[in-house]
Amino acid sequence: MRDVIVEDAQITLVVFCRSGIWRVMINDQFYGDYVRKDWALQSALDRAHELRSSGRRAQVKLTDHRTNSVSVIDESP
């Protein structure tokens, strides 16, 4: 089966911590690992900005590793 890319679909970037490493995922696909939260968050925000600049919709979510609560920190208008 071939994956179909829907140009109008929102792209979700998720930032979370596991075992002291901050991971960024884009639509459930690995994007990068970082040793600092602020680096991971900046990477996700930068990528979301790039996606929006090309006309895509993007949302950045941050997962609190202590409570597993999810906060939307940046979203397309």
C-alpha positions in Angstrom: 0.0 0.0 0.0 1.3 3.4 -0.9 1.2 6.3 1.5 -0.8 9.3 0.3 0.3 12.7 1.4 -2.6 15.1 2.0 -1.3 18.6 1.4 -4.0 20.1 3.6 -3.5 17.8 6.6 -2.0 19.3 9.7 1.5 18.2 10.7 2.0 17.5 14.3 5.4 17.9 16.0 5.7 16.4 19.4 8.5 17.1 21.9 8.9 14.7 24.9 11.6 13.4 27.3 12.6 9.8 27.8 15.5 8.7 30.0 16.9 12.3 30.0 16.9 12.6 26.2 14.5 15.0 24.5 13.0 13.6 21.3 11.1 15.4 18.5 8.7 13.4 16.4 6.8 14.6 13.3 3.6 12.8 12.6 4.9 9.8 14.7 8.1 9.7 12.7 11.5 10.3 14.4 13.0 13.7 13.7 15.8 14.2 16.3 17.1 13.6 19.8 18.5 16.4 21.9 20.2 16.6 25.3 18.5 19.8 26.2 14.8 20.6 26.3 15.3 24.1 24.8 17.2 22.7 21.8 14.5 20.1 21.1 11.8 22.7 21.4 13.6 25.2 19.2 14.1 22.5 16.6 10.4 21.7 16.5 9.4 25.3 16.4 11.9 26.0 13.6 10.6 23.0 11.6 7.0 24.1 12.1 7.9 27.6 10.8 9.5 26.1 7.7 6.4 24.0 7.1 4.1 27.0 7.5 6.3 29.0 5.1 5.7 26.4 2.5 1.9 26.6 3.0 1.4 23.6 5.3 -0.4 23.6 8.7 1.7 22.6 11.7 1.2 22.2 15.4 3.9 21.8 18.1 3.0 19.8 21.3 5.1 19.4 24.4 4.5 16.4 26.6 5.4 16.7 30.3 7.4 13.6 31.2 6.3 13.7 34.8 2.5 13.8 34.3 2.2 12.8 30.6 0.0 15.9 30.1 0.2 17.4 26.6 0.3 21.1 25.9 -0.1 22.7 22.5 2.6 25.4 22.5 2.5 26.5 18.9 -0.3 26.1 16.3 -1.1 27.3 12.9 -3.8 30.0 12.8 
